[in-house]
Amino acid sequence: MRKINRNRVLLIGGVFIDVIAKVRRIPETGQDIPGEVIDRIVGGCAYNVANVLKQLDVEYDLMVPVGKGIYADMIKKTFNEEGHKLLIEDSSMDNGWSLSLVEESGERTFITFNGIEEYWKDEWFSPIDIEDYQYIYLTGYSLEGEKADVILNRLVKNSSNGKIIFDPSPRISSIKKEHLDKLFALKPIVHSNLTEMLELTGETDLEQAVQKLHQSTQTEVVVTLGPKGSLCYNGEQTIILDGKKVPVVDTIGAGDAHTGAFIASLFHGHPLEKACELGNEAAAQAVQVQGGKFKLNPFSGT
């Protein structure tokens, strides 16, 4: 029998190019407003989480498809420079891109143009064995459309003791109930923001939403609350961990920063409450820089 060595984290998601533009506010229908493109960077939730894990000494495999084209070339160049291992190459099409509109408040709105990351194939799982991972990160973007069946079928087929950390994403309403039910049967820790939690459960009260979700997943629930910090629920007790008031440049990647530090903390043996606390710290650092990529200042994340 093969010896299982759970010393890594698997990150399942997509990677694309983020075009970041500043606008004073989001336009209304029919309006024309000025904007300023300020950066073009590699983005994607799983990629952002990987950058946090890398800084916190956590071994990971970044399972994101990279295609063929101008955007894929930019991604490959960045992966090579940053030391991310390229697990999936598929020349059938290019990767997608996202327009990130950042308002003066720092809040961001995305318009995404899909690429190869939208068309998952079962064969892409051949380089990895899911049983090798202590934690498996999954974003809600990966549960939209037909690709959800490919990913969920493999997770169910290879179900083991690896804990799934699920980030619903802003497009939670696009995920079919049957897919959510299939995922929740695997008892993932749901790590969401407040808006996503209420939409996911159909509740208007946060406490009721968290308890309702816990009934479905039978495991811990985490809700990020922006500058107010985060909530963690262990099935018996709800704990609010205060955030830190900091100047906000933009909020791109803040949720991913929280998720990455949260996973790293659990990986290094910290309890749920401490993991949420360190997630708050990482998110506070993320909002103070432009874009989703940032260098963590030293904190007790490990």
Backbone as CSV, one residue per row, in Angstrom:
resi,resn,N_x,N_y,N_z,CA_x,CA_y,CA_z,C_x,C_y,C_z
1,MET,0.843,-1.201,0.000,0.000,0.000,0.000,0.881,1.254,0.000
2,ARG,0.525,2.240,-0.855,1.328,3.449,-0.957,1.186,4.283,0.304
3,LYS,2.307,4.765,0.819,2.292,5.609,2.005,1.866,7.022,1.613
4,ILE,0.857,7.544,2.299,0.365,8.891,2.010,1.108,9.905,2.877
5,ASN,1.656,10.914,2.246,2.400,11.951,2.954,1.703,13.288,2.713
6,ARG,0.833,13.667,3.623,0.034,14.875,3.435,0.813,16.123,3.871
7,ASN,1.729,16.535,3.029,2.542,17.690,3.398,2.407,18.829,2.395
8,ARG,1.277,18.854,1.665,1.094,19.875,0.647,-0.356,20.347,0.628
9,VAL,-0.556,21.465,-0.060,-1.892,22.015,-0.291,-2.127,22.025,-1.800
10,LEU,-3.318,21.593,-2.216,-3.693,21.638,-3.621,-4.624,22.820,-3.846
11,LEU,-4.300,23.638,-4.852,-5.100,24.821,-5.180,-5.730,24.609,-6.546
12,ILE,-7.056,24.498,-6.586,-7.777,24.266,-7.836,-8.463,25.556,-8.253
13,GLY,-8.192,26.023,-9.477,-8.813,27.261,-9.929,-8.368,27.655,-11.317
14,GLY,-8.421,28.935,-11.598,-8.021,29.467,-12.892,-7.003,30.571,-12.729
15,VAL,-6.283,30.843,-13.804,-5.316,31.941,-13.807,-5.516,32.719,-15.109
16,PHE,-5.448,34.041,-15.017,-5.703,34.875,-16.190,-4.966,36.196,-16.013
17,ILE,-5.172,37.113,-16.921,-4.537,38.426,-16.841,-5.532,39.439,-16.284
18,ASP,-5.110,40.168,-15.264,-5.906,41.243,-14.668,-5.471,42.580,-15.273
19,VAL,-6.397,43.268,-15.912,-6.163,44.647,-16.344,-6.843,45.536,-15.303
20,ILE,-6.053,46.301,-14.559,-6.579,47.096,-13.453,-6.709,48.556,-13.889
21,ALA,-7.912,49.106,-13.740,-8.170,50.486,-14.142,-8.809,51.262,-12.997
22,LYS,-8.395,52.501,-12.834,-8.995,53.385,-11.837,-10.160,54.142,-12.464
23,VAL,-11.275,54.202,-11.725,-12.415,55.021,-12.135,-12.927,55.752,-10.898
24,ARG,-13.552,56.891,-11.116,-14.084,57.620,-9.965,-15.260,56.854,-9.358
25,ARG,-16.080,56.279,-10.236,-17.209,55.460,-9.808,-17.605,54.564,-10.972
26,ILE,-18.385,53.521,-10.683,-18.882,52.642,-11.726,-19.961,53.375,-12.512
27,PRO,-19.892,53.400,-13.845,-20.880,54.146,-14.630,-22.261,53.497,-14.606
28,GLU,-23.278,54.327,-14.798,-24.636,53.822,-14.986,-24.815,53.434,-16.452
29,THR,-25.866,52.665,-16.735,-26.121,52.232,-18.101,-26.198,53.419,-19.051
30,GLY,-25.455,53.350,-20.147,-25.472,54.399,-21.162,-24.468,55.510,-20.935
31,GLN,-23.813,55.543,-19.769,-22.854,56.608,-19.487,-21.478,56.304,-20.084
32,ASP,-20.680,57.340,-20.210,-19.288,57.220,-20.649,-18.443,57.981,-19.637
33,ILE,-17.553,57.280,-18.925,-16.732,57.932,-17.906,-15.256,57.712,-18.205
34,PRO,-14.375,58.615,-17.748,-12.944,58.420,-17.959,-12.380,57.391,-16.982
35,GLY,-11.347,56.705,-17.415,-10.657,55.742,-16.567,-9.166,55.754,-16.892
36,GLU,-8.390,55.130,-16.022,-6.936,55.078,-16.212,-6.441,53.662,-15.947
37,VAL,-5.865,53.032,-16.970,-5.269,51.705,-16.778,-3.977,51.884,-15.995
38,ILE,-3.866,51.198,-14.852,-2.711,51.395,-13.994,-1.815,50.156,-13.897
39,ASP,-2.310,49.000,-14.357,-1.464,47.808,-14.276,-2.068,46.672,-15.094
40,ARG,-1.193,45.756,-15.515,-1.590,44.494,-16.130,-0.791,43.405,-15.436
41,ILE,-1.472,42.533,-14.703,-0.772,41.529,-13.909,-1.461,40.173,-14.049
42,VAL,-0.747,39.129,-13.675,-1.339,37.805,-13.588,-2.245,37.761,-12.362
43,GLY,-3.445,37.201,-12.524,-4.396,37.153,-11.423,-5.144,35.832,-11.377
44,GLY,-6.105,35.779,-10.464,-6.876,34.560,-10.232,-6.787,34.174,-8.773
45,CYS,-7.900,33.713,-8.195,-7.949,33.431,-6.758,-6.905,32.402,-6.334
46,ALA,-6.841,31.267,-7.035,-5.898,30.212,-6.659,-4.461,30.709,-6.743
47,TYR,-4.163,31.508,-7.766,-2.824,32.076,-7.926,-2.501,33.030,-6.778
48,ASN,-3.455,33.874,-6.405,-3.229,34.799,-5.295,-2.993,34.049,-3.987
49,VAL,-3.778,32.998,-3.749,-3.598,32.194,-2.543,-2.226,31.533,-2.550
50,ALA,-1.801,31.054,-3.716,-0.482,30.417,-3.827,0.636,31.373,-3.428
51,ASN,0.517,32.638,-3.813,1.555,33.607,-3.469,1.651,33.840,-1.965
52,VAL,0.520,33.733,-1.268,0.538,33.856,0.192,1.141,32.601,0.823
53,LEU,0.729,31.431,0.358,1.276,30.181,0.897,2.793,30.128,0.718
54,LYS,3.249,30.587,-0.423,4.688,30.575,-0.709,5.455,31.406,0.313
55,GLN,4.888,32.546,0.686,5.549,33.422,1.656,5.482,32.875,3.078
56,LEU,4.540,31.965,3.327,4.365,31.422,4.673,4.862,29.972,4.771
57,ASP,5.747,29.607,3.855,6.458,28.321,3.915,5.526,27.119,3.887
58,VAL,4.552,27.162,2.982,3.649,26.030,2.785,3.867,25.474,1.383
59,GLU,4.132,24.185,1.279,4.285,23.538,-0.019,2.909,23.397,-0.670
60,TYR,2.816,23.679,-1.950,1.532,23.661,-2.642,1.719,23.220,-4.094
61,ASP,0.631,22.775,-4.692,0.571,22.550,-6.136,-0.549,23.418,-6.678
62,LEU,-0.221,24.229,-7.672,-1.155,25.185,-8.251,-1.771,24.559,-9.495
63,MET,-2.980,24.014,-9.335,-3.645,23.297,-10.414,-4.522,24.245,-11.202
64,VAL,-3.898,24.965,-12.139,-4.598,25.912,-12.995,-4.177,25.643,-14.440
65,PRO,-5.122,25.570,-15.375,-4.747,25.318,-16.772,-4.131,26.550,-17.423
66,VAL,-3.073,26.333,-18.178,-2.427,27.403,-18.940,-2.443,26.990,-20.410
67,GLY,-2.972,27.862,-21.254,-3.176,27.528,-22.652,-2.068,28.015,-23.567
68,LYS,-2.483,28.478,-24.757,-1.533,28.946,-25.760,-2.047,30.257,-26.332
69,GLY,-1.202,31.300,-26.266,-1.593,32.604,-26.766,-0.871,33.700,-26.004
70,ILE,-1.239,34.953,-26.256,-0.511,36.070,-25.659,-0.677,36.115,-24.139
71,TYR,-1.869,35.787,-23.646,-2.079,35.806,-22.203,-1.381,34.625,-21.540
72,ALA,-1.444,33.463,-22.184,-0.755,32.285,-21.649,0.752,32.524,-21.583
73,ASP,1.298,33.214,-22.580,2.739,33.503,-22.575,3.105,34.399,-21.399
74,MET,2.264,35.389,-21.091,2.513,36.258,-19.947,2.464,35.464,-18.642
75,ILE,1.521,34.525,-18.560,1.380,33.696,-17.364,2.603,32.792,-17.192
76,LYS,3.030,32.144,-18.269,4.187,31.252,-18.196,5.440,32.013,-17.770
77,LYS,5.607,33.215,-18.297,6.763,34.032,-17.933,6.732,34.364,-16.436
78,THR,5.559,34.735,-15.931,5.421,35.067,-14.510,5.652,33.843,-13.635
79,PHE,5.086,32.703,-14.020,5.278,31.471,-13.253,6.758,31.124,-13.169
80,ASN,7.462,31.264,-14.271,8.895,30.952,-14.297,9.671,31.889,-13.381
81,GLU,9.337,33.170,-13.396,10.029,34.156,-12.563,9.754,33.944,-11.077
82,GLU,8.542,33.507,-10.748,8.137,33.392,-9.353,8.294,31.989,-8.776
83,GLY,8.616,31.033,-9.626,8.857,29.678,-9.131,7.619,28.834,-8.940
84,HIS,6.519,29.162,-9.639,5.318,28.328,-9.589,5.446,27.194,-10.608
85,LYS,5.194,25.978,-10.179,5.285,24.833,-11.081,4.075,24.814,-12.013
86,LEU,4.330,24.604,-13.306,3.267,24.554,-14.301,2.783,23.111,-14.431
87,LEU,1.571,22.827,-13.939,1.049,21.462,-13.923,0.217,21.114,-15.147
88,ILE,-0.519,22.095,-15.691,-1.444,21.813,-16.787,-1.161,22.758,-17.958
89,GLU,-0.764,22.194,-19.100,-0.620,22.947,-20.341,-1.552,22.341,-21.378
90,ASP,-2.321,23.191,-22.047,-3.266,22.733,-23.068,-3.287,23.786,-24.174
91,SER,-2.905,23.401,-25.367,-2.731,24.361,-26.456,-4.012,24.646,-27.230
92,SER,-5.161,24.196,-26.735,-6.404,24.341,-27.497,-6.917,25.778,-27.556
93,MET,-6.561,26.614,-26.561,-6.979,28.013,-26.588,-6.180,28.819,-25.560
94,ASP,-6.329,30.124,-25.601,-5.599,31.029,-24.699,-6.312,31.116,-23.347
95,ASN,-5.615,31.674,-22.360,-6.248,31.998,-21.080,-7.092,33.255,-21.225
96,GLY,-7.956,33.484,-20.249,-8.834,34.646,-20.288,-8.202,35.867,-19.645
97,TRP,-9.009,36.925,-19.523,-8.543,38.138,-18.860,-9.711,38.814,-18.152
98,SER,-9.382,39.685,-17.225,-10.393,40.338,-16.405,-10.105,41.832,-16.329
99,LEU,-11.135,42.627,-16.497,-11.031,44.078,-16.299,-11.467,44.382,-14.877
100,SER,-10.548,44.912,-14.077,-10.820,45.232,-12.671,-10.965,46.744,-12.525
101,LEU,-12.167,47.203,-12.252,-12.432,48.630,-12.092,-12.368,48.991,-10.618
102,VAL,-11.418,49.850,-10.265,-11.201,50.226,-8.871,-11.703,51.651,-8.648
103,GLU,-12.700,51.773,-7.749,-13.258,53.083,-7.440,-12.406,53.812,-6.409
104,GLU,-12.712,55.092,-6.187,-11.934,55.901,-5.250,-11.952,55.328,-3.842
105,SER,-13.014,54.625,-3.478,-13.109,54.004,-2.152,-12.195,52.796,-2.008
106,GLY,-11.662,52.304,-3.125,-10.856,51.085,-3.113,-11.651,49.856,-3.486
107,GLU,-12.986,49.956,-3.520,-13.820,48.813,-3.905,-13.595,48.497,-5.373
108,ARG,-13.722,47.200,-5.734,-13.439,46.811,-7.103,-14.611,46.043,-7.697
109,THR,-14.746,46.191,-9.029,-15.768,45.488,-9.805,-15.075,44.816,-10.977
110,PHE,-15.438,43.551,-11.241,-14.758,42.784,-12.277,-15.672,42.530,-13.473
111,ILE,-15.077,42.564,-14.670,-15.692,42.050,-15.890,-14.715,41.018,-16.445
112,THR,-15.151,39.758,-16.512,-14.250,38.676,-16.869,-14.567,38.125,-18.252
113,PHE,-13.518,37.913,-19.040,-13.626,37.335,-20.378,-12.926,35.978,-20.331
114,ASN,-13.712,34.916,-20.377,-13.194,33.580,-20.102,-12.267,33.042,-21.191
115,GLY,-11.367,32.155,-20.750,-10.471,31.445,-21.650,-10.456,29.977,-21.291
116,ILE,-9.309,29.341,-21.425,-9.209,27.896,-21.230,-9.582,27.465,-19.812
117,GLU,-9.456,28.376,-18.850,-9.784,28.036,-17.462,-11.268,27.692,-17.275
118,GLU,-12.078,27.954,-18.308,-13.514,27.673,-18.234,-13.854,26.256,-18.711
119,TYR,-12.895,25.562,-19.311,-13.194,24.296,-19.986,-12.342,23.157,-19.433
120,TRP,-12.681,22.697,-18.245,-11.894,21.680,-17.556,-12.058,20.303,-18.180
121,LYS,-10.959,19.539,-18.144,-10.933,18.179,-18.662,-10.477,17.234,-17.552
122,ASP,-11.072,16.069,-17.491,-10.712,15.097,-16.461,-9.240,14.708,-16.543
123,GLU,-8.696,14.696,-17.756,-7.293,14.286,-17.948,-6.312,15.237,-17.271
124,TRP,-6.761,16.445,-16.979,-5.863,17.402,-16.322,-5.494,16.963,-14.906
125,PHE,-6.262,16.058,-14.326,-5.965,15.580,-12.975,-4.869,14.507,-12.955
126,SER,-4.446,14.032,-14.115,-3.489,12.918,-14.150,-2.153,13.210,-13.467
127,PRO,-1.646,14.471,-13.450,-0.349,14.695,-12.788,-0.398,14.662,-11.265
128,ILE,-1.598,14.629,-10.681,-1.687,14.726,-9.221,-2.508,13.578,-8.637
129,ASP,-2.294,13.325,-7.361,-3.095,12.368,-6.610,-3.700,13.114,-5.429
130,ILE,-5.001,13.274,-5.429,-5.666,14.094,-4.416,-5.397,13.600,-3.001
131,GLU,-5.142,12.326,-2.857,-4.878,11.788,-1.518,-3.583,12.327,-0.912
132,ASP,-2.748,12.976,-1.718,-1.475,13.498,-1.217,-1.609,14.820,-0.466
133,TYR,-2.805,15.395,-0.408,-2.941,16.761,0.083,-3.674,16.847,1.412
134,GLN,-3.090,17.649,2.310,-3.706,17.874,3.609,-4.897,18.811,3.483
135,TYR,-4.769,19.826,2.609,-5.855,20.761,2.349,-6.023,20.925,0.840
136,ILE,-7.268,21.119,0.424,-7.583,21.340,-0.982,-8.400,22.624,-1.073
137,TYR,-7.852,23.627,-1.753,-8.550,24.895,-1.926,-9.361,24.848,-3.219
138,LEU,-10.608,25.318,-3.139,-11.487,25.339,-4.303,-12.253,26.655,-4.316
139,THR,-12.257,27.324,-5.462,-12.987,28.575,-5.594,-14.316,28.343,-6.291
140,GLY,-15.298,29.166,-5.965,-16.612,29.057,-6.583,-16.582,29.270,-8.085
141,TYR,-15.587,30.026,-8.576,-15.460,30.212,-10.020,-15.302,28.863,-10.729
142,SER,-14.740,27.883,-10.028,-14.506,26.561,-10.616,-15.739,25.672,-10.567
143,LEU,-16.826,26.159,-9.984,-18.051,25.366,-9.906,-19.163,25.930,-10.791
144,GLU,-18.798,26.799,-11.717,-19.771,27.326,-12.675,-19.789,26.445,-13.916
145,GLY,-20.959,26.161,-14.419,-21.077,25.456,-15.691,-20.641,24.006,-15.648
146,GLU,-20.280,23.482,-16.828,-19.960,22.069,-16.977,-18.676,21.662,-16.255
147,LYS,-17.761,22.605,-16.068,-16.507,22.242,-15.404,-16.732,21.789,-13.968
148,ALA,-17.850,22.207,-13.377,-18.165,21.800,-12.000,-18.266,20.285,-11.895
149,ASP,-18.900,19.643,-12.868,-19.040,18.184,-12.835,-17.691,17.494,-12.912
150,VAL,-16.802,18.018,-13.759,-15.470,17.418,-13.905,-14.720,17.471,-12.581
151,ILE,-14.711,18.625,-11.946,-13.947,18.815,-10.715,-14.587,18.068,-9.545
152,LEU,-15.898,18.202,-9.391,-16.575,17.554,-8.262,-16.528,16.031,-8.375
153,ASN,-16.684,15.498,-9.580,-16.616,14.050,-9.749,-15.263,13.513,-9.321
154,ARG,-14.214,14.257,-9.624,-12.878,13.810,-9.222,-12.701,13.938,-7.713
155,LEU,-13.202,14.998,-7.111,-13.090,15.151,-5.661,-13.858,14.057,-4.926
156,VAL,-15.041,13.726,-5.422,-15.835,12.663,-4.810,-15.156,11.310,-5.002
157,LYS,-14.686,11.061,-6.200,-14.039,9.792,-6.530,-12.803,9.561,-5.684
158,ASN,-12.078,10.639,-5.382,-10.830,10.533,-4.625,-10.980,11.079,-3.217
159,SER,-12.194,11.045,-2.677,-12.405,11.611,-1.351,-11.514,10.909,-0.336
160,SER,-10.872,11.708,0.481,-9.966,11.186,1.505,-10.080,12.094,2.713
161,ASN,-9.069,12.129,3.534,-9.107,12.985,4.715,-8.605,14.394,4.438
162,GLY,-8.224,14.694,3.196,-7.796,16.045,2.861,-8.962,17.004,3.018
163,LYS,-8.785,18.079,3.767,-9.871,19.016,4.063,-10.018,20.036,2.947
164,ILE,-11.240,20.196,2.440,-11.511,21.179,1.396,-11.811,22.530,2.027
165,ILE,-11.157,23.582,1.515,-11.457,24.958,1.894,-12.146,25.598,0.693
166,PHE,-13.401,25.968,0.839,-14.193,26.469,-0.288,-14.444,27.963,-0.170
167,ASP,-14.021,28.712,-1.191,-14.256,30.150,-1.288,-15.337,30.368,-2.349
168,PRO,-16.568,30.721,-1.966,-17.683,30.743,-2.916,-17.511,31.692,-4.108
169,SER,-16.843,32.843,-3.924,-16.625,33.840,-4.972,-17.848,34.733,-5.150
170,PRO,-17.679,35.906,-5.778,-18.806,36.827,-5.966,-19.903,36.289,-6.886
171,ARG,-19.598,35.243,-7.668,-20.605,34.710,-8.597,-21.286,33.473,-8.017
172,ILE,-21.503,33.474,-6.711,-22.103,32.333,-6.034,-23.474,31.991,-6.616
173,SER,-24.205,33.001,-7.113,-25.548,32.751,-7.646,-25.511,31.936,-8.933
174,SER,-24.337,31.840,-9.569,-24.214,31.087,-10.815,-23.959,29.602,-10.588
175,ILE,-23.767,29.196,-9.343,-23.489,27.795,-9.037,-24.809,27.051,-8.807
176,LYS,-24.988,25.914,-9.468,-26.215,25.141,-9.323,-26.309,24.522,-7.930
177,LYS,-27.525,24.428,-7.415,-27.748,23.841,-6.102,-27.239,22.402,-6.043
178,GLU,-27.407,21.657,-7.104,-26.959,20.260,-7.107,-25.447,20.165,-6.940
179,HIS,-24.738,21.143,-7.473,-23.281,21.149,-7.329,-22.881,21.527,-5.899
180,LEU,-23.582,22.501,-5.329,-23.311,22.876,-3.941,-23.607,21.712,-2.997
181,ASP,-24.719,21.027,-3.228,-25.064,19.888,-2.375,-23.995,18.801,-2.449
182,LYS,-23.496,18.570,-3.656,-22.461,17.554,-3.846,-21.177,17.944,-3.112
183,LEU,-20.844,19.235,-3.173,-19.661,19.724,-2.472,-19.851,19.671,-0.961
184,PHE,-21.000,20.134,-0.480,-21.236,20.185,0.966,-21.233,18.794,1.592
185,ALA,-21.558,17.779,0.818,-21.501,16.409,1.328,-20.075,15.989,1.661
186,LEU,-19.092,16.711,1.095,-17.680,16.435,1.386,-17.187,17.198,2.616
187,LYS,-18.078,17.938,3.261,-17.800,18.670,4.505,-16.650,19.674,4.380
188,PRO,-16.770,20.617,3.433,-15.721,21.639,3.307,-15.861,22.729,4.350
189,ILE,-14.754,23.365,4.704,-14.814,24.615,5.455,-15.148,25.709,4.444
190,VAL,-16.302,26.346,4.601,-16.671,27.450,3.715,-16.059,28.730,4.270
191,HIS,-15.296,29.414,3.417,-14.595,30.643,3.788,-15.093,31.726,2.836
192,SER,-16.040,32.549,3.291,-16.698,33.509,2.400,-16.718,34.897,3.006
193,ASN,-17.131,35.880,2.196,-17.387,37.191,2.781,-18.869,37.279,3.162
194,LEU,-19.263,38.388,3.744,-20.627,38.529,4.275,-21.679,38.421,3.175
195,THR,-21.470,39.131,2.072,-22.443,39.119,0.979,-22.629,37.712,0.434
196,GLU,-21.528,37.013,0.240,-21.590,35.646,-0.291,-22.308,34.703,0.673
197,MET,-22.054,34.870,1.967,-22.684,33.995,2.959,-24.204,34.150,2.952
198,LEU,-24.667,35.397,2.897,-26.121,35.633,2.901,-26.762,35.121,1.619
199,GLU,-26.087,35.315,0.499,-26.625,34.833,-0.774,-26.596,33.307,-0.839
200,LEU,-25.560,32.728,-0.300,-25.411,31.272,-0.313,-26.522,30.582,0.471
201,THR,-26.953,31.208,1.563,-27.929,30.569,2.455,-29.352,31.093,2.280
202,GLY,-29.502,32.259,1.638,-30.819,32.858,1.501,-31.306,33.531,2.770
203,GLU,-30.427,33.711,3.735,-30.777,34.359,5.003,-30.423,35.843,4.958
204,THR,-31.008,36.610,5.870,-30.668,38.030,5.989,-29.892,38.313,7.264
205,ASP,-29.884,37.365,8.178,-29.158,37.506,9.444,-27.903,36.630,9.400
206,LEU,-26.761,37.217,9.703,-25.499,36.497,9.588,-25.443,35.281,10.494
207,GLU,-25.847,35.423,11.735,-25.786,34.317,12.682,-26.633,33.136,12.196
208,GLN,-27.826,33.437,11.717,-28.694,32.380,11.210,-28.103,31.752,9.948
209,ALA,-27.482,32.577,9.111,-26.870,32.070,7.880,-25.754,31.083,8.190
210,VAL,-24.916,31.439,9.140,-23.790,30.578,9.501,-24.277,29.250,10.063
211,GLN,-25.269,29.302,10.933,-25.788,28.069,11.523,-26.484,27.193,10.476
212,LYS,-27.182,27.822,9.546,-27.842,27.070,8.482,-26.810,26.374,7.600
213,LEU,-25.733,27.078,7.265,-24.694,26.471,6.439,-24.011,25.322,7.178
214,HIS,-23.786,25.523,8.462,-23.146,24.476,9.260,-23.984,23.198,9.259
215,GLN,-25.282,23.336,9.223,-26.150,22.161,9.170,-25.927,21.364,7.887
216,SER,-25.533,22.067,6.813,-25.279,21.399,5.532,-23.886,20.793,5.458
217,THR,-22.885,21.492,6.013,-21.497,21.044,5.870,-20.979,20.255,7.063
218,GLN,-21.613,20.452,8.225,-21.201,19.750,9.452,-19.739,20.025,9.822
219,THR,-19.281,21.217,9.516,-17.909,21.579,9.872,-17.815,23.092,10.060
220,GLU,-16.610,23.587,10.305,-16.415,25.003,10.636,-16.815,25.927,9.479
221,VAL,-17.195,27.152,9.841,-17.573,28.183,8.875,-16.806,29.457,9.208
222,VAL,-16.290,30.133,8.166,-15.562,31.387,8.350,-16.171,32.454,7.443
223,VAL,-16.393,33.646,7.994,-16.934,34.766,7.228,-16.032,35.975,7.432
224,THR,-15.513,36.533,6.347,-14.715,37.752,6.454,-15.657,38.954,6.442
225,LEU,-15.310,39.966,7.248,-16.190,41.117,7.454,-15.514,42.425,7.102
226,GLY,-14.552,42.388,6.186,-13.848,43.600,5.788,-13.074,44.194,6.950
227,PRO,-13.132,45.514,7.131,-12.382,46.153,8.224,-12.854,45.742,9.617
228,LYS,-14.034,45.110,9.696,-14.539,44.652,10.993,-13.916,43.325,11.421
229,GLY,-13.120,42.703,10.544,-12.433,41.478,10.922,-13.052,40.242,10.308
230,SER,-13.318,39.231,11.117,-13.891,37.991,10.605,-14.648,37.258,11.716
231,LEU,-15.524,36.365,11.270,-16.300,35.516,12.172,-15.893,34.077,11.929
232,CYS,-15.694,33.315,13.003,-15.467,31.877,12.850,-16.436,31.121,13.752
233,TYR,-16.981,30.054,13.204,-17.983,29.256,13.913,-17.528,27.806,13.901
234,ASN,-17.412,27.206,15.073,-16.891,25.843,15.175,-17.978,24.802,15.419
235,GLY,-19.244,25.220,15.271,-20.343,24.303,15.500,-20.982,24.480,16.859
236,GLU,-20.276,25.118,17.760,-20.790,25.358,19.104,-20.717,26.825,19.499
237,GLN,-19.683,27.506,19.000,-19.424,28.871,19.444,-19.106,29.766,18.251
238,THR,-19.668,30.982,18.286,-19.356,31.995,17.283,-18.371,32.990,17.877
239,ILE,-17.276,33.229,17.178,-16.244,34.148,17.655,-16.016,35.221,16.600
240,ILE,-16.057,36.485,17.024,-15.740,37.608,16.144,-14.327,38.075,16.462
241,LEU,-13.484,38.114,15.450,-12.107,38.558,15.616,-11.955,39.909,14.929
242,ASP,-11.671,40.933,15.722,-11.626,42.295,15.208,-10.555,42.461,14.138
243,GLY,-10.878,43.300,13.133,-9.917,43.641,12.099,-9.090,44.850,12.502
244,LYS,-8.278,45.304,11.574,-7.393,46.440,11.829,-7.762,47.563,10.860
245,LYS,-7.918,48.782,11.372,-8.231,49.918,10.520,-6.961,50.390,9.829
246,VAL,-6.949,50.318,8.488,-5.779,50.701,7.709,-6.229,51.508,6.495
247,PRO,-5.342,52.308,5.905,-5.700,53.023,4.670,-5.872,52.034,3.526
248,VAL,-6.946,52.194,2.747,-7.264,51.257,1.675,-6.877,51.845,0.322
249,VAL,-6.000,51.127,-0.405,-5.656,51.500,-1.774,-6.627,50.820,-2.736
250,ASP,-6.752,49.504,-2.650,-7.825,48.768,-3.313,-8.009,47.426,-2.614
251,THR,-9.142,46.791,-2.870,-9.459,45.547,-2.163,-9.203,44.306,-3.010
252,ILE,-8.555,44.472,-4.159,-8.250,43.321,-5.018,-7.354,42.343,-4.257
253,GLY,-7.772,41.111,-4.177,-6.951,40.077,-3.548,-7.015,40.020,-2.041
254,ALA,-7.803,40.900,-1.407,-7.854,40.904,0.058,-8.452,39.603,0.593
255,GLY,-9.538,39.158,-0.042,-10.138,37.899,0.380,-9.207,36.719,0.170
256,ASP,-8.474,36.734,-0.941,-7.507,35.660,-1.219,-6.359,35.685,-0.212
257,ALA,-5.948,36.892,0.179,-4.896,37.009,1.191,-5.354,36.389,2.506
258,HIS,-6.600,36.687,2.881,-7.154,36.116,4.112,-7.203,34.595,4.011
259,THR,-7.682,34.090,2.877,-7.784,32.644,2.686,-6.413,31.982,2.745
260,GLY,-5.430,32.571,2.072,-4.089,31.997,2.058,-3.472,31.909,3.436
261,ALA,-3.570,33.010,4.194,-3.011,33.009,5.552,-3.786,32.061,6.459
262,PHE,-5.103,31.977,6.260,-5.948,31.061,7.024,-5.517,29.610,6.786
263,ILE,-5.340,29.233,5.521,-4.916,27.868,5.198,-3.523,27.594,5.752
264,ALA,-2.611,28.546,5.568,-1.239,28.356,6.051,-1.218,28.150,7.556
265,SER,-2.038,28.905,8.254,-2.081,28.799,9.711,-2.601,27.424,10.143
266,LEU,-3.681,26.951,9.497,-4.190,25.608,9.795,-3.131,24.561,9.475
267,PHE,-2.460,24.730,8.352,-1.426,23.785,7.909,-0.318,23.662,8.945
268,HIS,0.025,24.787,9.573,1.095,24.798,10.574,0.594,24.453,11.973
269,GLY,-0.675,24.035,12.082,-1.163,23.498,13.345,-1.900,24.450,14.256
270,HIS,-2.184,25.673,13.788,-2.918,26.623,14.622,-4.400,26.275,14.671
271,PRO,-5.091,26.625,15.753,-6.539,26.414,15.839,-7.289,27.404,14.953
272,LEU,-8.581,27.150,14.769,-9.417,27.947,13.880,-9.370,29.436,14.218
273,GLU,-9.493,29.776,15.482,-9.523,31.183,15.892,-8.230,31.902,15.504
274,LYS,-7.097,31.270,15.746,-5.813,31.866,15.401,-5.675,32.004,13.891
275,ALA,-6.162,31.013,13.134,-6.087,31.064,11.680,-6.880,32.252,11.137
276,CYS,-8.040,32.518,11.713,-8.845,33.674,11.309,-8.139,34.982,11.648
277,GLU,-7.521,35.011,12.804,-6.790,36.210,13.243,-5.650,36.530,12.280
278,LEU,-4.911,35.518,11.864,-3.800,35.742,10.942,-4.306,36.069,9.545
279,GLY,-5.480,35.536,9.193,-6.100,35.928,7.942,-6.448,37.406,7.942
280,ASN,-6.959,37.910,9.054,-7.261,39.340,9.181,-6.013,40.181,8.940
281,GLU,-4.898,39.748,9.508,-3.650,40.493,9.368,-3.194,40.541,7.910
282,ALA,-3.274,39.408,7.224,-2.851,39.361,5.819,-3.760,40.230,4.948
283,ALA,-5.061,40.182,5.190,-6.000,40.987,4.410,-5.758,42.478,4.624
284,ALA,-5.451,42.865,5.859,-5.166,44.273,6.154,-3.935,44.753,5.400
285,GLN,-2.968,43.870,5.239,-1.780,44.234,4.466,-2.103,44.320,2.977
286,ALA,-2.967,43.417,2.495,-3.279,43.364,1.070,-3.981,44.622,0.579
287,VAL,-4.894,45.183,1.374,-5.666,46.339,0.910,-4.832,47.620,0.858
288,GLN,-3.637,47.572,1.407,-2.795,48.768,1.420,-1.893,48.889,0.200
289,VAL,-1.967,47.884,-0.714,-1.166,47.930,-1.933,-2.067,47.771,-3.148
290,GLN,-1.564,48.192,-4.288,-2.317,48.098,-5.536,-2.248,46.687,-6.103
291,GLY,-3.394,46.136,-6.506,-3.424,44.821,-7.129,-3.446,43.710,-6.097
292,GLY,-3.568,42.470,-6.595,-3.712,41.333,-5.692,-2.414,40.752,-5.199
293,LYS,-1.275,41.260,-5.701,0.021,40.700,-5.321,0.727,41.633,-4.344
294,PHE,1.222,41.081,-3.255,1.881,41.911,-2.254,2.875,41.057,-1.477
295,LYS,3.804,41.729,-0.838,4.794,41.049,-0.007,4.370,41.193,1.450
296,LEU,4.160,40.075,2.120,3.733,40.104,3.511,4.826,40.665,4.408
297,ASN,4.438,41.581,5.286,5.340,41.971,6.359,5.387,40.839,7.395
298,PRO,6.470,40.716,8.127,6.562,39.605,9.106,5.433,39.627,10.122
299,PHE,4.788,38.477,10.317,3.850,38.300,11.396,3.854,36.807,11.717
300,SER,3.263,36.464,12.852,3.390,35.100,13.324,2.458,34.141,12.594
301,GLY,2.572,34.102,11.251,1.707,33.251,10.453,2.057,31.799,10.510
302,THR,3.234,31.466,10.998,3.617,30.062,11.088,3.926,29.677,12.517
